[in-house]
Amino acid sequence: MSLEEYEAQLEEVEELLKESPTDESFLQLKNDVLELIALAKQGDADVDDVDSGVDDAGADGNNAGTDGNEEEGQKIEQVHNTNTNTIYADEQLQTQQQQQQQRTPES
C-alpha cells in the first residue's frame, strides 16, 4: 500500500472516532495506521539511502562487508512486518466499519 492509502485509512478511522471517541479498538487502529504511515515515510527515505549507497559500493558490490547484508536483512524484515501490519490494519478497519454500519440505523 502507498502512503496516500495509509493516510486515507487514517481519515476513515478518525471519522469513526468522531462517532465513538472512546472506542478502544478505533484508538488502537488509529495508532496502528499512524505507525504504518511513519514506517512508510521511513521506507521512502531508506529507499533513497539504498539507491545512493549503490554508487558507494565497489565494482564487485562488496564494499560494506557483512554490515551491508545485515542492514539489508533488517530492511527486508521491516518491509515484511509493515506488510503484515497493513493486512491486519485493513482487516481491522473493514471489521470496524461493518460494525459501525450495523450500529447505525439506515435513514
Z-matrix of the N, CA and C atoms (Angstrom, degrees):
N
C 1 1.452
C 2 1.519 1 109.11
N 3 1.307 2 114.79 1 153.84
C 4 1.452 3 119.61 2 -178.34
C 5 1.525 4 110.58 3 -94.43
N 6 1.310 5 114.41 4 166.67
C 7 1.460 6 120.95 5 177.88
C 8 1.526 7 110.13 6 -58.15
N 9 1.317 8 116.60 7 -40.08
C 10 1.462 9 120.85 8 -179.43
C 11 1.535 10 110.90 9 -62.53
N 12 1.326 11 116.75 10 -38.12
C 13 1.460 12 120.29 11 179.12
C 14 1.526 13 111.13 12 -67.95
N 15 1.334 14 116.76 13 -39.06
C 16 1.464 15 120.13 14 176.44
C 17 1.525 16 110.46 15 -62.66
N 18 1.333 17 115.72 16 -42.74
C 19 1.463 18 119.48 17 -179.42
C 20 1.532 19 110.83 18 -65.35
N 21 1.325 20 117.07 19 -35.85
C 22 1.465 21 120.45 20 176.55
C 23 1.531 22 109.93 21 -65.52
N 24 1.337 23 116.41 22 -39.90
C 25 1.466 24 120.17 23 176.82
C 26 1.523 25 110.62 24 -61.91
N 27 1.334 26 115.74 25 -40.92
C 28 1.461 27 119.90 26 179.99
C 29 1.525 28 110.10 27 -61.00
N 30 1.313 29 117.43 28 -42.18
C 31 1.461 30 120.79 29 178.25
C 32 1.529 31 110.96 30 -60.78
N 33 1.337 32 116.26 31 -41.15
C 34 1.463 33 120.09 32 179.05
C 35 1.524 34 111.09 33 -64.15
N 36 1.319 35 116.32 34 -42.48
C 37 1.465 36 120.27 35 179.66
C 38 1.524 37 110.04 36 -65.49
N 39 1.326 38 116.93 37 -39.94
C 40 1.465 39 119.85 38 179.36
C 41 1.527 40 110.95 39 -64.61
N 42 1.329 41 117.70 40 -34.51
C 43 1.468 42 121.03 41 175.47
C 44 1.529 43 110.10 42 -63.76
N 45 1.333 44 115.75 43 -42.78
C 46 1.469 45 119.77 44 178.12
C 47 1.527 46 110.65 45 -63.18
N 48 1.329 47 115.96 46 -37.67
C 49 1.462 48 119.93 47 -179.87
C 50 1.529 49 112.14 48 -68.65
N 51 1.320 50 117.63 49 -27.80
C 52 1.468 51 119.66 50 176.24
C 53 1.524 52 110.51 51 -62.96
N 54 1.333 53 115.35 52 -34.93
C 55 1.459 54 120.33 53 179.96
C 56 1.527 55 112.14 54 -82.04
N 57 1.324 56 116.49 55 -31.23
C 58 1.475 57 121.61 56 -178.61
C 59 1.524 58 109.29 57 -137.99
N 60 1.333 59 117.49 58 73.94
C 61 1.469 60 120.74 59 -172.53
C 62 1.524 61 115.48 60 -65.17
N 63 1.310 62 118.28 61 -18.00
C 64 1.468 63 119.68 62 -178.94
C 65 1.522 64 112.90 63 -105.44
N 66 1.315 65 117.47 64 5.51
C 67 1.462 66 121.59 65 -179.23
C 68 1.532 67 109.00 66 -67.10
N 69 1.321 68 115.18 67 113.38
C 70 1.464 69 120.76 68 -176.31
C 71 1.525 70 112.69 69 -60.36
N 72 1.318 71 116.92 70 -37.60
C 73 1.462 72 118.96 71 -178.45
C 74 1.527 73 110.94 72 -68.21
N 75 1.335 74 117.54 73 -36.91
C 76 1.463 75 120.37 74 176.49
C 77 1.526 76 110.65 75 -67.00
N 78 1.337 77 115.83 76 -41.44
C 79 1.471 78 119.84 77 179.36
C 80 1.526 79 110.83 78 -62.98
N 81 1.336 80 116.36 79 -42.25
C 82 1.465 81 120.26 80 178.70
C 83 1.521 82 110.37 81 -66.06
N 84 1.325 83 116.00 82 -41.18
C 85 1.460 84 120.15 83 179.00
C 86 1.531 85 110.72 84 -62.41
N 87 1.317 86 116.68 85 -40.22
C 88 1.468 87 120.21 86 177.39
C 89 1.523 88 110.00 87 -60.93
N 90 1.318 89 117.20 88 -45.27
C 91 1.465 90 120.97 89 178.29
C 92 1.525 91 111.29 90 -61.32
N 93 1.334 92 116.54 91 -40.99
C 94 1.466 93 120.72 92 179.17
C 95 1.528 94 111.12 93 -63.42
N 96 1.327 95 116.23 94 -44.13
C 97 1.469 96 119.76 95 -179.66
C 98 1.524 97 110.41 96 -66.96
N 99 1.334 98 117.21 97 -39.40
C 100 1.469 99 119.94 98 176.76
C 101 1.530 100 110.76 99 -61.18
N 102 1.325 101 116.25 100 -39.16
C 103 1.462 102 120.25 101 177.57
C 104 1.527 103 110.80 102 -64.90
N 105 1.334 104 116.35 103 -41.26
C 106 1.462 105 119.99 104 177.71
C 107 1.524 106 111.32 105 -63.16
N 108 1.318 107 116.66 106 -39.16
C 109 1.463 108 120.39 107 177.97
C 110 1.524 109 109.98 108 -62.91
N 111 1.330 110 115.97 109 -44.75
C 112 1.464 111 119.53 110 178.78
C 113 1.522 112 111.51 111 -62.02
N 114 1.326 113 116.39 112 -42.40
C 115 1.466 114 120.16 113 178.75
C 116 1.526 115 111.22 114 -66.17
N 117 1.325 116 116.58 115 -38.32
C 118 1.466 117 120.02 116 178.89
C 119 1.525 118 110.31 117 -64.45
N 120 1.330 119 115.91 118 -42.36
C 121 1.469 120 119.54 119 178.01
C 122 1.521 121 110.28 120 -65.09
N 123 1.323 122 117.02 121 -41.87
C 124 1.461 123 121.28 122 177.93
C 125 1.520 124 110.17 123 -64.61
N 126 1.321 125 116.46 124 -39.63
C 127 1.464 126 121.35 125 178.71
C 128 1.510 127 111.37 126 -61.49
N 129 1.338 128 117.29 127 -40.47
C 130 1.462 129 120.53 128 177.24
C 131 1.525 130 110.45 129 -61.39
N 132 1.325 131 116.31 130 -41.87
C 133 1.468 132 120.10 131 178.89
C 134 1.520 133 110.29 132 -67.77
N 135 1.343 134 117.02 133 -39.21
C 136 1.464 135 120.86 134 179.83
C 137 1.522 136 111.11 135 -64.45
N 138 1.330 137 117.37 136 -37.88
C 139 1.464 138 120.54 137 179.04
C 140 1.521 139 109.35 138 -62.74
N 141 1.323 140 116.89 139 -41.93
C 142 1.465 141 120.08 140 177.45
C 143 1.527 142 110.64 141 -62.38
N 144 1.339 143 116.84 142 -39.80
C 145 1.467 144 120.75 143 178.58
C 146 1.523 145 110.88 144 -64.48
N 147 1.316 146 116.76 145 -42.25
C 148 1.465 147 120.82 146 -179.41
C 149 1.514 148 109.49 147 -65.07
N 150 1.332 149 117.17 148 -43.47
C 151 1.463 150 120.36 149 179.32
C 152 1.518 151 111.26 150 -59.30
N 153 1.322 152 117.68 151 -43.75
C 154 1.459 153 119.56 152 -179.43
C 155 1.522 154 110.82 153 -73.09
N 156 1.333 155 117.68 154 -27.61
C 157 1.455 156 121.27 155 179.50
C 158 1.513 157 113.04 156 -71.33
N 159 1.319 158 117.98 157 -22.55
C 160 1.456 159 120.86 158 179.57
C 161 1.519 160 109.85 159 -63.32
N 162 1.317 161 117.57 160 -38.16
C 163 1.454 162 121.41 161 179.61
C 164 1.524 163 111.86 162 -66.32
N 165 1.354 164 116.86 163 -27.31
C 166 1.460 165 120.81 164 -177.65
C 167 1.522 166 112.96 165 -80.10
N 168 1.329 167 117.71 166 -16.09
C 169 1.465 168 120.74 167 -178.98
C 170 1.514 169 109.81 168 -71.95
N 171 1.309 170 115.31 169 155.66
C 172 1.459 171 120.07 170 178.08
C 173 1.520 172 110.60 171 -69.55
N 174 1.311 173 116.93 172 176.91
C 175 1.458 174 121.41 173 -178.15
C 176 1.525 175 111.28 174 -59.44
N 177 1.330 176 116.64 175 -32.41
C 178 1.456 177 119.24 176 179.40
C 179 1.534 178 111.69 177 -89.71
N 180 1.349 179 117.88 178 -0.51
C 181 1.458 180 121.97 179 178.57
C 182 1.511 181 113.74 180 78.01
N 183 1.319 182 118.46 181 13.12
C 184 1.462 183 121.13 182 -176.24
C 185 1.516 184 111.41 183 -117.29
N 186 1.297 185 117.51 184 59.90
C 187 1.449 186 120.84 185 179.64
C 188 1.519 187 111.94 186 -93.60
N 189 1.344 188 117.32 187 -33.15
C 190 1.453 189 120.30 188 -172.37
C 191 1.518 190 113.35 189 -90.07
N 192 1.285 191 119.73 190 -8.08
C 193 1.464 192 121.74 191 -179.19
C 194 1.514 193 110.77 192 66.83
N 195 1.326 194 117.07 193 -146.68
C 196 1.461 195 120.46 194 -176.36
C 197 1.520 196 111.83 195 -74.10
N 198 1.326 197 118.99 196 -22.36
C 199 1.459 198 120.50 197 179.56
C 200 1.520 199 110.73 198 -59.47
N 201 1.326 200 117.66 199 -42.28
C 202 1.458 201 121.54 200 179.19
C 203 1.505 202 111.04 201 -62.71
N 204 1.325 203 117.55 202 -41.91
C 205 1.458 204 121.03 203 178.88
C 206 1.522 205 111.31 204 -65.29
N 207 1.323 206 116.54 205 -39.68
C 208 1.456 207 120.73 206 179.54
C 209 1.529 208 110.47 207 -65.83
N 210 1.323 209 116.46 208 -42.82
C 211 1.462 210 120.09 209 178.66
C 212 1.529 211 110.66 210 -63.45
N 213 1.313 212 116.59 211 -41.80
C 214 1.462 213 120.04 212 178.63
C 215 1.521 214 110.36 213 -63.21
N 216 1.326 215 116.61 214 -41.60
C 217 1.458 216 120.60 215 177.72
C 218 1.521 217 111.62 216 -60.68
N 219 1.327 218 116.42 217 -40.51
C 220 1.461 219 120.63 218 178.42
C 221 1.524 220 110.93 219 -66.36
N 222 1.326 221 116.53 220 -40.19
C 223 1.463 222 119.70 221 178.87
C 224 1.522 223 110.85 222 -65.76
N 225 1.324 224 116.91 223 -40.57
C 226 1.465 225 120.61 224 178.19
C 227 1.524 226 109.72 225 -63.27
N 228 1.325 227 116.78 226 -43.17
C 229 1.460 228 120.67 227 178.96
C 230 1.524 229 110.59 228 -63.48
N 231 1.329 230 116.81 229 -40.17
C 232 1.461 231 120.66 230 179.10
C 233 1.530 232 110.90 231 -63.86
N 234 1.325 233 116.97 232 -42.08
C 235 1.461 234 120.43 233 177.80
C 236 1.524 235 110.08 234 -63.58
N 237 1.328 236 116.83 235 -42.73
C 238 1.460 237 120.69 236 177.89
C 239 1.529 238 110.40 237 -60.18
N 240 1.329 239 116.65 238 -45.85
C 241 1.463 240 120.18 239 179.80
C 242 1.517 241 111.05 240 -64.12
N 243 1.328 242 116.87 241 -38.29
C 244 1.458 243 120.82 242 177.94
C 245 1.517 244 110.36 243 -62.28
N 246 1.334 245 116.11 244 -44.69
C 247 1.464 246 119.56 245 179.22
C 248 1.521 247 111.21 246 -63.36
N 249 1.320 248 117.05 247 -40.60
C 250 1.458 249 120.74 248 178.37
C 251 1.521 250 110.28 249 -63.79
N 252 1.334 251 116.66 250 -43.92
C 253 1.464 252 120.63 251 178.32
C 254 1.521 253 111.18 252 -63.87
N 255 1.327 254 116.82 253 -36.71
C 256 1.464 255 121.21 254 179.55
C 257 1.519 256 110.29 255 -62.61
N 258 1.315 257 116.21 256 -46.41
C 259 1.465 258 120.12 257 179.61
C 260 1.521 259 109.80 258 -61.17
N 261 1.324 260 116.25 259 -44.71
C 262 1.459 261 120.86 260 179.62
C 263 1.527 262 110.74 261 -62.68
N 264 1.331 263 117.09 262 -44.94
C 265 1.464 264 121.03 263 -179.37
C 266 1.523 265 110.82 264 -64.69
N 267 1.328 266 117.18 265 -39.82
C 268 1.465 267 120.69 266 177.40
C 269 1.521 268 110.77 267 -60.91
N 270 1.331 269 116.34 268 -45.26
C 271 1.455 270 120.56 269 179.87
C 272 1.523 271 111.03 270 -63.65
N 273 1.329 272 116.17 271 -41.53
C 274 1.464 273 120.20 272 178.79
C 275 1.522 274 110.70 273 -63.89
N 276 1.331 275 116.61 274 -43.98
C 277 1.452 276 120.76 275 -179.31
C 278 1.527 277 110.82 276 -62.10
N 279 1.325 278 116.79 277 -43.76
C 280 1.459 279 120.09 278 178.88
C 281 1.525 280 111.13 279 -62.74
N 282 1.310 281 116.39 280 -42.59
C 283 1.460 282 120.96 281 178.78
C 284 1.524 283 110.49 282 -62.86
N 285 1.335 284 115.88 283 -44.82
C 286 1.467 285 120.16 284 -179.43
C 287 1.521 286 111.04 285 -63.84
N 288 1.327 287 116.81 286 -40.27
C 289 1.457 288 120.07 287 179.34
C 290 1.525 289 110.70 288 -65.70
N 291 1.317 290 116.78 289 -40.34
C 292 1.459 291 120.40 290 177.88
C 293 1.528 292 110.95 291 -63.53
N 294 1.315 293 116.07 292 -42.54
C 295 1.462 294 120.10 293 179.06
C 296 1.524 295 110.49 294 -64.53
N 297 1.321 296 116.71 295 -40.54
C 298 1.454 297 121.26 296 179.94
C 299 1.527 298 110.16 297 -64.96
N 300 1.322 299 116.51 298 -40.56
C 301 1.463 300 120.37 299 178.73
C 302 1.529 301 111.24 300 -64.45
N 303 1.316 302 115.66 301 -37.14
C 304 1.460 303 119.63 302 179.19
C 305 1.525 304 111.72 303 -68.34
N 306 1.318 305 116.48 304 -31.92
C 307 1.466 306 121.24 305 -179.82
C 308 1.515 307 112.02 306 -78.56
N 309 1.327 308 117.29 307 -26.77
C 310 1.448 309 121.93 308 -176.63
C 311 1.530 310 109.24 309 -91.93
N 312 1.334 311 117.55 310 115.69
C 313 1.468 312 119.62 311 179.22
C 314 1.535 313 109.68 312 -69.01
N 315 1.329 314 114.24 313 143.18
C 316 1.465 315 119.48 314 -179.88
C 317 1.527 316 108.59 315 -70.19
N 318 1.326 317 115.10 316 142.79
C 319 1.469 318 119.87 317 -179.05
C 320 1.505 319 110.52 318 -93.52
